[in-house]
């Protein structure tokens, strides 16, 4: 399942404890995968900026150029998705503990 599908499924109010635990595991796995990809993209970003650094072009311009590119956009989206997944994991945990 992707993040959007998990988030949609979690919104259902009458989920069993087992199903909530399953979604929590799915979210944790997805979270880890996204964090690893973020690490890769940040390394690429650092190399991109370092390779283009010179006295005539400020770093901020290179950063903005990278962010406007495909991989920069992917990083922006992943960072937002990681925050959403983290919040949903907390929410799911709270719902699990409410059922005890």
N, C-alpha and C positions, 0 to 999 in steps of 0.2 A: 504494500500500500504506500502511496505517496502521502505527503503531509496534508494536502487538501482533503483527501479521502478520510484520513484518520480524524482530522478536526471535525469534519462533517459527521462522522459516526459517533464521536464523543459527545456531541451536542444532545444526543438522545438521552432523556432523563431516566429511563427505566432500565439501565444496564446492570447486569449482574456483577458481583464482585470479580468473578473469573474473567468476564469480558473486559472490565476496567483494567485488571492486571495485565491482560493481553495487550491492550492499547498502550499501557504504560511501557511495556517492553518494546513494542513497535516504535514508540516515540523515542525511547532511549537509544535504540539501534539507529534510527534515522538521525538523531541528534549527533551521535558519534560520527556517522558517515559525513554529515555536513561539516562538522568541525575539522575533520581531516582534510576535506576539500578546501575549506577556508585557509588552513595552514599552507596548502600547496599554492593557492592563489596569492597569498601574502608574500610568499617567497618569490613568485614570479613578478609581483609588483615591485618588490625591492630591487630586483635585478633590472627591471625595466627602467626604473627611475635612476639607478646608479649608472646604467649605460648611456643615459641621455643627459646626465648632469654636466653642465659646462657653465662658464661665467655669464654667458649671454642668455641662458634659459633658466629661469628660477625653478626650483624643485616643485613648487606649488603648481606651476603650469604643467610640468610632466605628470604630476599626480592627477590633475584634472583630465589630462589627455588619456591617461590609463583608465580612469574611472568611466570615461565616456565610451571606451572600447568594450568589446564583447566580454572579456574576462573581468573587467572592472564592474560591469553591470551584473555579471554572475555573482561576484563577491558581495555587492550591495544587496542583492536578493537573498543570498545565503545567510548573510548576517541578520536580516530581518526574519527569515524563517527560523533561525536558531533561537531567536528571542521568543517567537511564537511557540515553538516546540517546548522550550523551557517553561514557559508560563502554563502551557497545557499539561505538562507532566506534573507540575505542582497542583493544578486543579484536579487531575485524575487521582493523585495520591490522597488529596483531601476527601474526595468522594469515596475512595476505598476505605479510609479510616472511619468515615461516617457510617459505613455499613457494618462495622464490628459490633 
